[in-house]
Amino acid sequence: MVVGADARAQTAKTEKQPPQAPRRDPAVEILAADAAGLPPELAADALIRIAASPRVADNAWKRELLTEAFFHAYGARDGYRRSTPQAIPPDTRQGARIFAYATSLNRVSLQARAAQLMAYVDPERARELFGWIDLDLAPAVCDDVVAPAVDEYYSALTLLARTTFGDDRVAALRFFELFLWRARLPSEIPAVARALVRFQPSGAEAAYLESVFGFLLETGSIDARGFSTAALDIVSRSADLANAYQTAFGIRPYFLMESLRSYLVTQIRGPRCADSVSESMTPAAFNAALGRTKMDEDIRPLDGDTLRPSHLVAAAPLDPYWVSGQPLQLRQAAIDLRGAGPAPYPLRIRQSEAWLQQAERMLVDVEEWTGHGERTDRDYFFQKSALYLALLDLVPTSTLRTRTIESFVDFLHRKDDDNTNEPLWFAFLNRLLELSRGSDRPEILRAFDNAHNPSMTVYAQLERLVPVGAR
């Protein structure tokens, strides 16, 4: 009887103990601690990647990592991403900026990623974090080629509104609408239109959201460069929205398309960037959209010949690289290595001793180039990194290729202390990471380890512990 009583007491004691949290992976814990010490953009990006890994099974830990990433992002150098649909030559100062922006290492993009992943862990906390994201967008200017691009923000908003309220559609719609009212710039309108489709509204919700979209168009800001970059996308996405609501709910899109017409007229008649061609193509695009939405008999088409801008604003300059001196000579050496045709020299030529000797001479010249005479260190950094990538695009598997990788990694390591290169520095690091997912993997990850650079060490470990396919 005593033994039985002791057994029952032990069982009761065991039942009262709370369940233990899943054991944390020690290697991932060390990686997360190292990641937290990186520059803010990289710390946020790495912590988000770790939190998304299946090796982090504890939701409390995921929540901790994502919250930490969100607050690290406040220290990001750029507030938000910028882009342009124009074909900007990559070998220009403006092309270098666009290359850097493509990493999405900015506050809004990183915080939107963190909030979106948090939705699968803690819906209420995800909405709280999202509410703390401050867009703070400035209108674009004609003397620059880029405009704000915050598609990630509206994608995250849609996901949170659609998935974190359960069956409470009233609260979901209220949340969704609250943050839609932030949209005011032309470059935001396509993302808003896409969000209105992805929200998957009911018929009554769609009718209301159509009126919200129309009001956003009526009250939107005039922004010459922003409209230049987004005009055709505004027309296309608005027509997609009209068709989606018309097909699903039978909502006749008269109000939406009439609001769009007024919006386009106001923007086209405002100031115009002298290098913009979007405005001349927008009337035809709108008239085609009227046909797509079956509104061509109800709404007057736009007559492009009668729409004139109030005034023209000076165009954005382009600052080309490789214009003279050693940069021009090095670029010509890269062209000679590649060959003048549309395709590079075949592999049999690039494996020849003569070609490899020529490539080695170029590598030595690149290594010895100090950038003296360049306007900024950023210009030097971009051009020299681009030359390294040109070599890696051509040099076949060999000791020379391994040496090129090691030399490039060493250059990135030495330039990491120059704060002017973030996030351009990471854009080139990321290109090496992409190459590490192929046959160059052992050489690149070994070079990262040997550099003893904190950022490279963390990202090499990410590639090993959290492969891209598992993130």
Secondary structure, DSSP 4 states (H G I P E B T S, - for coil): -HHHHHHHHHHHHHHHSPPPPPPPPHHHHHHHHHHTTS-HHHHHHHHHHHHTSTT---HHHHHHHHHHHHHHGGG-S-SSEEE-SS---TTBHHHHHHHHHTT--SHHHHHHHHHHHHTTT-HHHHHHHHHT----PPPP-TTSS-EEE-HHHHHHHHHHHHHSSTT-HHHHHHHHHHHHTT--SGGGHHHHHHHHHHT---HHHHHHHHHHHHHHHHTPPP-HHHHHHHHHHHHHHHHHHHHHHHHHH---THHHHHHHHHHHHHHHTS-EETT--HHHHHHHHHHHHHHHTT-TTTSPPP-GGG---S-EEPPPP--BS--SHHHHHHHHHHHHHH-SSSSPPPHHHHTSHHHHHHHHHHHHHHHH---TT-S-HHHHHHHHHHHHHHHHHHPPSSHHHHHHHHHHHHHHHHHTT-GGGTTHHHHHHHHHHHHTTTTTHHHHHHHHHHHT-HHHHHHHHHHHHS-GGG-
